[in-house]
Amino acid sequence: MKRVLISILARVKGNVNANGTVAALTEIKKFFTTDGETRVYVSGRCVKYCIKQRLVEKGFSISSLARTEERGQRVLLPEGDPIKNIDDDLFGYLIPAEGRKRFAPIKTDGIVALRHCEITRDFGGRFDPAGKEMPSPFEIEVADFIGQNNWILTENIGRFEDKEITESIVKESPVKLEERSENGKKFYYLPPKVSNNANKKYGRENRLRAFLEVLLKERYIFPRSATSLHQPQYYYAVILLTERLLPLFAHVDYEIKNGKVILNLDKIENLGSFLDSNDENEKIMIVDFEGVLEGEIKTKLEKLKENKKEEFEKRRETLESIEVLSPYKIDRVMNEITNYLINT
C-alpha cells in the first residue's frame, strides 16, 4: 500500500484544547512520562475538527451527527456517506448498529510536546457590569510548547469497499463511480479529478489536495485559546513517500541553536539509511519554514569530510538525497504527494 508519512514540528501557545474544568480551573490536556516529565498535547480529534471546519469553508460537505431510531438513539453517529461527505471519506467512521465501518485513510495523533512542559495559570475574573454581584474568579492552565504532529496518508482516499457503503449510497451518488474487483472484493472509486465546479468536491485528487492545502499551506485555527489567537506555528514538515511503514516519527526531533529551532539531522540521517535505493519513489522531503536547514547540512558535511573520511561518501549520499524545500515550493510538495497517492 502506498503511504505518505508526515511529521510536523510546530509551536503551540495557550490552552487551545482544554481537558475539562475542575471548580474554577480549566485544565490543559497533559500526560506524565515514566521519567516524571509533563507533556502537553492537543488531541487528534481537535486537530481534525479544526481541519474539517476549514474544508467546509472550501465548499466541501461534512457529516452531520444525529441520534436515530434505526441506530439505537444512544450516541451521536455520523451519516457514514463517504461519497457525499469528505470527513467520512478521509477520517473514516463506525456505525455499530449497521455493522458498517471505514478505516480512516488519513490518521493523526494530534500535537504532542517533545519536551517537558512548564504549566502556568492565567488568572481572571468575571465582573457584574451593574456592580451588584461580587466578581467570579477563574483560572486557566496555559503552556508554550513545541510539539510533533504526525500523519499517515494512504491511497484509499475516494476508494470504498462495498461493505463500507450501502446500495442506496451508491445509487444516490452525484458522480459516476468506477467499480473494480480486487482480490475477490468489490470496490467503488470516485473519479480521480473533477473539473466541474459543481462536482469538484467529489474528485479524489480534489479532496486530497484540499486537505494538504489546509494542513501544509493555509493552516487552521484552534477552537479556543487563553494567551493568543493563533494558528500552529510551523518549523519543519518532514515528508516520507513509501510503501513501507518506516519509523519516521521516531526520527524527528529538534535542538535550539542561537535562538533557532533546528531539526536533529543525526536522526534524519539515520532514517535516510533505511530508504530503499532501488525504489525511486521512496524519498524524504523536508519543508524548512525556518530557512536554516541547508546551511546546517552544509556545515555537517564539512565536518564529516574533515573527521570521518572513510564514512564521508556514504553519509554524503544519504544527506544529499534528502530534499530540503522552502515554503515557496509547498505547491510542488502537494503535487508530488497527490501524484504518488492518486495518479500513479
C-alpha positions in Angstrom: 0.0 0.0 0.0 1.3 3.5 -0.9 1.7 5.7 2.1 2.8 9.3 2.8 4.1 9.8 6.3 4.2 13.4 7.5 5.7 14.7 10.8 5.3 18.4 11.5 7.2 20.3 14.2 5.0 23.1 15.4 4.8 25.6 18.3 1.5 25.9 20.2 0.7 28.5 22.9 -2.1 28.8 25.4 -4.8 26.3 26.2 -6.2 25.5 22.8 -7.9 22.2 23.6 -9.0 22.1 27.3 -9.2 18.9 29.2 -12.1 19.9 31.4 -13.0 22.1 34.3 -12.3 21.4 38.0 -14.1 24.0 40.1 -12.9 27.4 38.7 -9.8 25.8 37.0 -9.8 25.0 33.3 -7.2 22.3 32.9 -4.9 21.7 29.9 -4.6 18.3 28.2 -1.4 16.6 29.5 0.1 13.3 30.5 3.1 12.2 32.5 6.0 10.1 31.3 7.8 7.3 33.1 10.6 9.8 33.8 8.2 12.1 35.6 8.0 14.7 32.8 4.8 16.6 31.9 3.9 16.6 28.3 1.1 18.8 27.0 -0.8 17.8 23.9 -3.6 18.8 21.5 -5.8 15.8 20.7 -6.1 14.3 17.2 -9.9 14.9 17.4 -9.3 18.6 18.0 -6.9 18.9 15.0 -9.3 17.0 12.7 -12.2 19.2 13.9 -10.3 22.3 13.0 -9.4 21.0 9.6 -13.0 19.9 8.9 -14.1 23.5 9.6 -11.6 24.8 7.0 -12.8 22.2 4.5 -16.4 23.4 4.9 -15.2 26.9 4.1 -13.7 25.4 0.9 -17.2 24.1 -0.2 -17.0 20.5 1.0 -19.7 18.7 2.9 -19.1 17.1 6.2 -21.2 14.5 8.0 -23.9 15.7 10.3 -24.1 13.9 13.7 -27.5 12.6 14.9 -29.3 10.1 17.0 -31.7 8.0 15.0 -34.1 5.2 16.0 -32.5 2.8 13.4 -29.1 3.3 15.1 -30.3 2.9 18.7 -30.5 6.6 19.7 -27.7 6.0 22.2 -24.9 8.1 20.8 -24.4 10.7 18.1 -23.3 9.0 14.9 -22.2 10.3 11.5 -24.0 9.7 8.3 -21.4 7.2 7.1 -21.6 8.5 3.5 -18.1 8.9 2.2 -19.3 9.9 -1.3 -21.2 12.9 0.0 -19.1 13.9 3.0 -15.3 14.5 2.8 -14.8 13.7 6.5 -16.4 10.3 6.2 -14.1 9.6 3.4 -10.8 11.0 4.9 -11.2 10.2 8.6 -13.5 7.1 8.5 -16.5 6.2 10.7 -18.1 3.4 12.7 -21.8 2.7 12.8 -22.2 -0.4 15.1 -25.9 -0.9 14.6 -25.3 -1.4 10.8 -22.1 -3.3 11.3 -20.5 -0.8 8.9 -17.2 1.0 9.4 -14.5 2.7 7.3 -10.8 2.5 8.3 -9.5 6.1 8.0 -7.2 6.7 5.0 -5.8 9.7 6.9 -4.8 9.3 10.6 -3.2 11.6 13.1 -2.2 11.5 16.8 -2.6 15.3 17.4 0.2 17.6 18.5 2.3 16.1 21.3 5.1 18.0 23.1 8.6 16.6 22.7 10.0 18.0 25.9 8.9 18.6 29.5 6.4 21.5 29.7 6.1 24.0 32.5 2.4 24.8 33.0 1.3 28.2 34.4 -2.1 29.6 35.3 -3.8 32.5 33.7 -6.0 34.2 36.4 -9.1 36.2 35.5 -12.4 37.3 36.8 -16.0 37.8 35.6 -17.5 41.1 36.8 -21.1 42.2 37.1 -21.4 45.3 34.9 -24.0 46.7 37.3 -21.6 46.2 40.2 -24.3 44.4 42.3 -22.6 41.0 42.4 -19.1 40.0 43.7 -16.6 39.1 40.9 -16.3 35.5 39.9 -12.7 34.4 39.7 -11.4 31.7 37.4 -8.1 30.2 36.3 -6.9 28.6 33.0 -3.8 26.4 32.7 -1.6 27.5 29.8 1.6 26.3 28.3 4.0 27.2 25.4 5.5 24.1 23.7 7.0 22.6 20.6 5.1 19.5 19.6 5.1 16.8 16.9 2.1 16.4 14.7 2.2 13.0 12.9 0.1 11.9 9.9 -0.3 8.8 7.9 -2.0 9.2 4.5 -2.8 6.2 2.3 -4.0 5.7 -1.3 -7.5 4.7 -0.1 -8.9 8.2 -0.4 -12.0 8.0 -2.5 -11.8 4.2 -2.6 -14.6 2.3 -0.9 -15.1 -1.4 -0.3 -18.7 -2.5 -0.9 -19.3 -3.3 2.8 -18.3 0.2 3.8 -21.3 1.8 1.9 -24.9 0.8 1.3 -26.6 0.3 -2.0 -28.7 3.4 -1.5 -25.5 5.5 -1.1 -24.2 4.1 -4.4 -27.5 4.7 -6.2 -27.7 8.3 -5.0 -24.1 9.2 -5.9 -24.0 12.5 -7.6 -21.0 11.3 -9.7 -20.3 8.2 -11.6 -18.4 5.6 -9.6 -15.9 3.2 -11.1 -16.4 -0.5 -10.0 -13.3 -2.7 -9.6 -12.7 -6.2 -8.4 -9.6 -6.6 -6.3 -8.5 -9.8 -4.6 -12.1 -11.1 -4.7 -13.6 -7.9 -3.2 -15.7 -5.2 -4.9 -14.5 -1.6 -4.6 -16.0 1.7 -5.7 -13.8 4.6 -6.8 -14.6 8.3 -7.0 -13.3 9.9 -10.2 -9.6 10.9 -9.9 -10.2 14.5 -10.7 -13.3 16.6 -11.3 -13.0 19.9 -13.1 -16.7 20.9 -13.0 -17.1 23.4 -10.2 -20.4 21.9 -9.1 -18.8 18.5 -8.5 -15.3 19.4 -7.6 -15.7 18.1 -4.1 -16.2 14.5 -5.3 -12.8 14.1 -7.0 -10.2 12.0 -5.2 -7.4 14.4 -6.2 -9.5 17.4 -5.3 -10.1 16.1 -1.8 -6.5 15.2 -1.1 -5.3 18.5 -2.4 -7.8 20.5 -0.3 -6.7 18.6 2.8 -3.0 19.2 2.0 -3.7 22.9 1.4 -5.2 23.3 4.9 -2.5 21.1 6.6 0.6 22.4 4.9 -0.2 25.8 3.4 -3.1 27.7 4.8 -3.3 26.1 8.3 -6.3 26.1 10.6 -7.5 27.9 13.7 -7.7 26.3 17.1 -11.2 26.3 18.7 -10.1 28.1 21.9 -7.1 30.0 23.3 -6.0 31.7 26.5 -2.9 33.7 25.6 -3.2 34.4 21.9 -5.4 33.9 18.9 -3.2 32.0 16.6 -2.6 29.0 14.3 0.1 26.4 15.0 3.5 27.9 14.1 5.3 25.5 11.9 9.1 25.0 11.9 9.5 21.9 9.7 7.4 19.3 7.9 9.2 16.1 7.2 7.5 14.0 4.5 8.3 10.4 3.5 6.8 8.7 0.5 6.9 5.0 0.9 5.1 1.7 0.5 6.6 0.5 3.9 5.9 1.6 7.4 9.3 3.1 8.1 9.9 4.7 11.6 9.8 8.3 10.5 8.1 9.6 13.7 10.8 8.2 16.0 13.4 10.1 14.0 12.0 13.6 14.2 13.4 15.8 17.0 14.9 19.2 17.4 17.5 21.3 19.2 17.9 25.0 19.9 20.9 26.8 18.3 21.3 30.6 18.5 17.6 31.0 19.2 16.6 28.9 16.2 14.8 25.6 16.3 17.0 23.2 14.3 15.9 19.8 13.1 18.0 17.0 14.5 20.0 16.0 11.4 21.6 12.9 13.0 18.3 11.3 13.4 17.1 12.3 10.0 20.3 10.8 8.5 19.7 7.6 10.4 16.2 7.5 8.9 17.7 8.1 5.4 19.8 4.9 5.9 16.5 2.9 5.9 15.5 4.0 2.4 15.5 1.6 -0.5 17.9 2.8 -3.1 16.2 0.7 -5.7 12.9 2.4 -5.2 13.0 5.7 -7.0 9.6 6.8 -5.4 10.8 6.3 -1.8 12.2 9.6 -0.6 12.3 12.2 2.1 11.3 15.8 1.6 11.6 18.5 4.3 9.8 21.8 4.1 12.0 24.2 6.1 9.9 27.1 7.4 12.9 28.4 9.4 15.2 28.7 6.3 18.3 27.4 8.1 18.5 23.7 7.3 20.5 23.9 4.1 23.3 25.7 6.0 23.2 23.1 8.7 23.6 20.3 6.2 26.5 22.1 4.5 28.2 22.6 7.9 27.6 18.9 8.8 29.1 17.7 5.5 32.2 19.8 6.0 32.8 18.3 9.5 32.3 14.8 8.2 34.8 15.4 5.4 37.4 16.5 7.9 36.9 14.0 10.7 35.4 10.8 9.1 36.8 10.5 5.6 36.1 6.7 5.4 32.4 7.3 6.1 32.1 10.5 4.2 30.9 9.3 0.8 28.1 7.1 2.2 26.8 9.7 4.6 27.1 12.4 2.0 24.9 10.4 -0.4 22.3 10.0 2.4 22.3 13.6 3.4 22.2 14.9 -0.2 19.3 12.5 -1.0 17.1 14.4 1.5 15.4 17.2 -0.4 15.1 20.5 1.6 12.4 22.8 0.2 11.4 26.4 1.1 7.7 27.3 1.9 7.5 28.8 -1.6 7.7 25.2 -3.0 4.8 23.8 -1.0 2.7 23.5 -4.2 5.3 21.2 -5.6 5.3 19.1 -2.5 1.5 18.8 -2.7 1.7 17.8 -6.3 4.2 15.1 -5.6 2.1 13.7 -2.8 -1.1 13.8 -4.9 0.6 12.2 -7.9 2.1 9.5 -5.7 -1.1 8.5 -3.9 -3.8 9.1 -6.6 -2.3 9.4 -10.1 0.3 6.6 -10.3 
